[in-house]
């Protein structure tokens, strides 16, 4: 598979599948982490193991080598066995043994990650149901409307892209945060959200040190009195924007921290749509 045609063809096929199914449903169905899919679609360099995994899930042949195997070489596997192991049709018995050894641990890891995400989704749904029942909003046994679950990618690191200076959320390929959509701001778009970890106590009691913060990257226009994630020369901060006499300030909810003017290099990354966990409040 060459960069000029093979990877581009694979990227085009993946994009078509995602357009028809949706990014997260496709990730959950195939077991391919969100981070690996996004990296492929954005044209970033990918490991051969990543390309091989995606190609095998899509039923495509993945080939790297100077030449095709000689027809007089070892016999190929029966088509049924090759398909069961997600191997190319031309695979040999030795290929099957190697694939079993190599993929056994990866398969178990994908299965466990899927179970963890399923448990997180169930826990969030159960919490939403309990909250609605306690408020008397719905009959027993019926899930409150608007409390289905959104799986939001978690970004442990935020960096600047080389050359362009664009802010990049380094989303984890294994971790997503399950949040009931009823807990999100009414304007939030789940597909645009990314979770980051807040640090420091300048926004207490609204946002506490260590809280998870869901940021809607599609809302970057400043709004007076609203909370935003902002990249400054000291790093990522969560602040409330205030406009006083035509000037924008980065204000803290904690009165012990004084506001400061928005600097020319400060950049709004998105509006805060949710922060948690609520149990810590």
N, C-alpha and C positions, 0 to 999 in steps of 0.2 A: 504494500500500500504506500504510494508516494504522496508527498505533500501536495503536488500539483493537481492530482486527480483523486486519489483514494481518500484522503482526509477531508477534502472539500466535498466529495460525494457523501461521505459518512455524515458530515455536518449538515448537509442539505436534507438527508433522510431524517436525521434526528429532529431538525427544525419542523419538517412536515408532520412528524408524529406528535410533537409537542403542540403545534398549532391546532391539531384535530382533537387532542386529548386534554391538553393543559399540562403545564410543567410539573406541578406537584403530583397529580394523578399518574402521569407517566413515570415519575421517579418511584412512587410507591409500588406501581405494578411491576416494574422491571427490576427494582432493587438497586438502581444506579443512583448514587448520592446526588443531591441537588448541586453541590459545589462542582462536581465533575461535569455535569451537564452544562452548567453556566460557563465553565472554563472552555469547553469545546465550542459552544455557540459564539463566545466572544473572540475566538480565534487564537486563544492562548496555546502555548505548547503543551502537549499532553503526553503522559507516559504510554509506552507501548502496551502495558497491562491494562490501562484505562481504555485505550482504543480497542483492544481485543475483547474486553468485557462488553463494551457497547455494541461492537459488531456482532458478537455471539448472541446477545439478547435480541437484536434485530434480525437475526437469521442471515447475516452477511458473512462472506468469507474474508478472513483476515490473514494476509500473507506478507511476510518479510523474508527476503532471502535472495541469493544470486540467481537461482533457477528453480523451476518446478522439479519435484522428485521424479526420478527415473521410473518409467512404467514397469521396468523389470525389478524394481525394489520391493520392499515389504508390501504385502497386500493391504488394501484399504479396509477400514472397518465397514461392516454392514451399515447401510444408511440409517437404520433405526437406532443403532447404538451411537453413531456419531451425532444424531439429532438429540438423543437423550442426554449426551454429555456436552451439548452446545459446541461441537467441534465441526470444522469444515468437512465436506463430503469426502475429501481426499485423505483424511486423517488415517494414521496407522494405529496398530495396537500399542506401539510405544508412545504415540501421541496421547492415546487414551489414558495410559498409566500416568504419564506426566501431568495431564490435566486434572486427574483425580487427586494426585498429591498436592498440586499447586492451589487448586480451588477449594479444597476441603475447608481450610480455615476461613477463607474469604466468604464462603457460602454460610458458614455458621455465624460469622460476624454480621453479615447482611440480615440474616434471620433474626438475630438478637436485637439489632437496631430497629428493625420493623416492629418487633414486639414492644420495645420500649416506647416507640412513637405511638403505637396503638394504645398502650396503657396510659400514656400522657393524655391522649385525646379522650379516653373514657373517663379519666379522673376529672378533666375540665368540664366534660358534659355532666358528670354527676354533681359537681359543685354548683354548676349553673341550675340544675334541676332542684337541688336543695334550696338554693337561694330563692327561686321562684315559688316553691311550695311554702317556704316560710313567710313570704310576703302575701300569700293567698291569691296570687295572680292567676293560677291555673288549677284545674281539677287534678286530684292525685293521679299519678301515672302518666301525665301528659307533660312533655318537655316544654318549657316556656318558649314562646316564639322569639327568634332573634338570638338564641343562645347556642347555635351550632358553633363548632370549633374551627379556628384558623390555626394552621401550623406555620409559624413565623421563623424563618432562618435566623440563627444566632451568629453574630459576628464578634468573635473574641478580639479582633484587631481591626483598626481602621488606618489606612495608609493613603499616600498620595501616589498616583500613577506617574511613572517616570516619563518625562517629556511633556505630557499634557497638564500635569498638576491636578488632574481630576481625582476627587476623593473616591476611594474604593473600599467598600465594606468587605473584609476578608471573611466570608461566611464559612462556617464549619460545614464539612460534608456529612457529618454524623449527627449533629445536634440541631433540633428545631424546638421552638417553644410553643406549646399548645395554649391558646388564649381563646376564651369564649368570645364570639364576635359581638355579643351584647355588651361586653365590657369595653370594647373599643369605641373611640369617638365616632359620632355619626358620619363624619366626612371621610373616615379612614378607608383606604382601599387595601384589603389584605394582601393582594399580589404585589403591592409596592412597599410592604413593611419589612423592616429588618430590626432585630433585637440587639441592643448593646448593653453593656454593664455600666451603671453609673458609679462614680467614685466621689467621695467627699461629702461634706454635710452642708454645702452652701444653699441647697434647695430644700432643706428640711422645713416643714414636715411633708411637703408635696412629694419629693423624691429623696429617698434616704440612701446612704452609702451602701453600695452593693445591690441596689434594686435593678431589675431588668426594665429597660425602656424600649418601647416599640416606636420606631421613627418612620414616618411616611415621607419617603424621599421625593414624592411628587408635589409636596407643599413646601415651597421654599420662599414664598413671598412673605415679608414680615407682617405680623398682625399684632397690634397693640394689646398687651396683657396676656398673650398666649405663650406657651412653653415650646421651645425649639432646641434641637441639637445643633451646636455651632462649632465649626472648626476654627480654633484660634492659634496664635503662634505658640501657645503652651499646650496645645492638644485639644481633644474633643471635650466640650463642656455642655451641660444642660442648663439653660437659663430662660428666664421669662423676659421677653422683649417689651420695653417701655418706650413710648415716644413722648418726649417732653420738649416743648418749644421747638418742634421740628427736628430734634435730634433723637436718634435711636440709642437706647442704653441696654446693656446686658445686666439684668437685675436678678438678685437672689431672693428667694422667699425667706431665707434665714436672715433676720435683721442684723446679725453680727457681721454680715458680709456686705460691703458697700457696692453699689452698682458702678459700672464703668462704661464709657462710650464705646459704641461699635467701631472697631478699627477698620481701615480700608481693606486690610487683608483678611478680615474675618469672613467666613463663608457659612451661610445657613445650609445645613445638610438635610433638614426636614423637620416637620412639626411632630411633637410627641403625641401619639395617639393613645398610649396606655403606659402605665408603669405599675410594677408589682414586685414581689407577690402581695396580694391583698391581705393574706394571713398575717403579714408582719405589721399591719397598720394598728 
